[in-house]
Amino acid sequence: MAHPVKRRRIIKKRKSRFFGKWFKAVFSFFLILIVVISVFKFRDGFMYYLGFKTDKYANELSADERKLADIRIYEVLHKHDSKAIGFDVSEYQGEINWEQTYHIEEAFELSYVFIRATAGENRIDSRFEENWKGAKARQLIRGAYHYYRPNENSLVQADNFIKNVTLQKGDLPPVLDIEKLPKTQSIVRLKVGLRNWLSVVEKHYGVKPIIYSGESYYKDFLKEEFSEYPLWIANYNFWRNDLESDWQFWQFTEKAKIEGIDAMVDLNIFNGDKNDLLKIGLKK
């Protein structure tokens, strides 16, 4: 007969092995479940990629990252194929061959573009003029945006945008891009500055500007005071598939590849179809 102490040790070891095996089994089950759910959730994207995609654009990202980004992009576009799809560009995209920018993922029409015009008090995007003309020639619905610098004078920033952007009938409302927190002023003063910019620009163009920001930034700092403005929200969450009802535009990825543009591009979905999009453009 085994000694009582030795017997307890044997029982303890058996229990330890049992719980170790049990934990591994449960962990493996949940890991497999997550993979199965992911494959099912993005099944159209996986089928599309396996059937049609090439690796011709896999240069900025690793091959696996490029595949995952393409699958995500296709899945979201496929789900929203009745909505207007567009993109946004700045000098960071380099020279653009606008005549090639007709589709994304070889299947979805691109109908509009937002173009960075200005930043801060005196910065003009070096490719704004050529991009603005190129988008017009390509017959894209176009919009211009200003990158707001919190630590610079808001009225001077508004003047910088107004001096450099002439909007025409059919163009989208001007956009205020706010992403950074101030370093030398309070949040209260930031909001005063944003309100100044929005008011001056609205008065000049006769249309309420659109606010662009990340979802968290908007909810934390802007929603309470600026909810009356149309929203263009950036959220790249892999698991998000839909726009919120109060989002006019949703920027859902920064990793798209479009024919005619060498660098990666942000993609956006409008909360409506192309006819709805035309209705928000300038009337005169």
Solvent accessible surface area in square Angstrom, and as a share of the most:
residue,aa,sasa,rsa
1,M,241,1.07
2,A,51,0.39
3,H,113,0.50
4,P,82,0.51
5,V,60,0.34
6,K,118,0.50
7,R,146,0.53
8,R,148,0.54
9,R,153,0.56
10,I,70,0.36
11,I,73,0.37
12,K,151,0.64
13,K,121,0.51
14,R,154,0.56
15,K,117,0.49
16,S,74,0.48
17,R,143,0.52
18,F,124,0.52
19,F,120,0.50
20,G,31,0.30
21,K,144,0.61
22,W,140,0.49
23,F,128,0.53
24,K,142,0.60
25,A,61,0.47
26,V,49,0.28
27,F,120,0.50
28,S,51,0.33
29,F,121,0.50
30,F,109,0.46
31,L,94,0.47
32,I,111,0.56
33,L,69,0.34
34,I,96,0.49
35,V,83,0.48
36,V,85,0.49
37,I,91,0.46
38,S,22,0.14
39,V,70,0.40
40,F,130,0.54
41,K,58,0.25
42,F,2,0.01
43,R,112,0.41
44,D,46,0.24
45,G,0,0.00
46,F,63,0.26
47,M,136,0.61
48,Y,18,0.07
49,Y,24,0.09
50,L,140,0.70
51,G,54,0.52
52,F,137,0.57
53,K,40,0.17
54,T,78,0.45
55,D,85,0.44
56,K,124,0.53
57,Y,46,0.17
58,A,33,0.26
59,N,107,0.55
60,E,78,0.35
61,L,28,0.14
62,S,60,0.39
63,A,57,0.44
64,D,110,0.57
65,E,93,0.42
66,R,6,0.02
67,K,73,0.31
68,L,90,0.45
69,A,11,0.09
70,D,7,0.04
71,I,10,0.05
72,R,13,0.05
73,I,0,0.00
74,Y,29,0.11
75,E,16,0.07
76,V,0,0.00
77,L,0,0.00
78,H,72,0.32
79,K,108,0.46
80,H,10,0.05
81,D,90,0.46
82,S,86,0.55
83,K,54,0.23
84,A,6,0.04
85,I,6,0.03
86,G,0,0.00
87,F,0,0.00
88,D,10,0.05
89,V,2,0.01
90,S,8,0.05
91,E,31,0.14
92,Y,159,0.60
93,Q,27,0.12
94,G,24,0.23
95,E,132,0.59
96,I,14,0.07
97,N,70,0.36
98,W,22,0.08
99,E,107,0.48
100,Q,85,0.38
101,T,0,0.00
102,Y,93,0.35
103,H,91,0.40
104,I,1,0.01
105,E,12,0.05
106,E,116,0.52
107,A,64,0.50
108,F,19,0.08
109,E,97,0.43
110,L,1,0.01
111,S,8,0.05
112,Y,0,0.00
113,V,0,0.00
114,F,0,0.00
115,I,0,0.00
116,R,21,0.08
117,A,0,0.00
118,T,0,0.00
119,A,1,0.00
120,G,0,0.00
121,E,57,0.25
122,N,121,0.62
123,R,80,0.29
124,I,83,0.42
125,D,3,0.02
126,S,86,0.56
127,R,68,0.25
128,F,13,0.05
129,E,115,0.51
130,E,81,0.36
131,N,0,0.00
132,W,24,0.09
133,K,124,0.53
134,G,13,0.12
135,A,0,0.00
136,K,100,0.43
137,A,78,0.61
138,R,18,0.07
139,Q,161,0.72
140,L,10,0.05
141,I,18,0.09
142,R,9,0.03
143,G,0,0.00
144,A,0,0.00
145,Y,22,0.09
146,H,0,0.00
147,Y,47,0.18
148,Y,4,0.01
149,R,80,0.29
150,P,8,0.05
151,N,65,0.33
152,E,51,0.23
153,N,79,0.40
154,S,11,0.07
155,L,95,0.47
156,V,69,0.40
157,Q,0,0.00
158,A,0,0.00
159,D,67,0.35
160,N,7,0.04
161,F,0,0.00
162,I,33,0.17
163,K,147,0.62
164,N,47,0.24
165,V,2,0.01
166,T,104,0.60
167,L,20,0.10
168,Q,84,0.37
169,K,149,0.63
170,G,32,0.31
171,D,6,0.03
172,L,0,0.00
173,P,7,0.04
174,P,0,0.00
175,V,0,0.00
176,L,0,0.00
177,D,7,0.04
178,I,0,0.00
179,E,75,0.34
180,K,115,0.49
181,L,82,0.41
182,P,20,0.13
183,K,182,0.77
184,T,114,0.66
185,Q,65,0.29
186,S,57,0.37
187,I,56,0.28
188,V,104,0.60
189,R,141,0.51
190,L,1,0.00
191,K,42,0.18
192,V,57,0.33
193,G,9,0.09
194,L,3,0.02
195,R,81,0.30
196,N,50,0.26
197,W,0,0.00
198,L,0,0.00
199,S,57,0.37
200,V,55,0.32
201,V,0,0.00
202,E,53,0.24
203,K,180,0.76
204,H,103,0.46
205,Y,29,0.11
206,G,68,0.65
207,V,36,0.20
208,K,72,0.30
209,P,0,0.00
210,I,0,0.00
211,I,3,0.02
212,Y,21,0.08
213,S,0,0.00
214,G,24,0.23
215,E,21,0.09
216,S,80,0.51
217,Y,24,0.09
218,Y,7,0.03
219,K,112,0.47
220,D,101,0.52
221,F,53,0.22
222,L,1,0.00
223,K,93,0.40
224,E,160,0.72
225,E,66,0.30
226,F,2,0.01
227,S,76,0.49
228,E,88,0.39
229,Y,12,0.04
230,P,37,0.23
231,L,5,0.02
232,W,4,0.01
233,I,1,0.00
234,A,15,0.12
235,N,26,0.13
236,Y,87,0.33
237,N,79,0.41
238,F,57,0.24
239,W,129,0.45
240,R,52,0.19
241,N,22,0.11
242,D,63,0.33
243,L,24,0.12
244,E,69,0.31
245,S,113,0.73
246,D,79,0.41
247,W,10,0.03
248,Q,41,0.18
249,F,0,0.00
250,W,0,0.00
251,Q,3,0.01
252,F,1,0.00
253,T,9,0.05
254,E,81,0.36
255,K,80,0.34
256,A,0,0.00
257,K,15,0.06
258,I,1,0.01
259,E,73,0.33
260,G,19,0.18
261,I,3,0.02
262,D,122,0.63
263,A,29,0.22
264,M,45,0.20
265,V,1,0.00
266,D,32,0.17
267,L,0,0.00
268,N,0,0.00
269,I,0,0.00
270,F,8,0.03
271,N,56,0.29
272,G,13,0.12
273,D,59,0.31
274,K,86,0.37
275,N,100,0.51
276,D,54,0.28
277,L,0,0.00
278,L,95,0.47
279,K,136,0.58
280,I,42,0.21
281,G,3,0.03
282,L,15,0.07
283,K,140,0.59
284,K,202,0.85
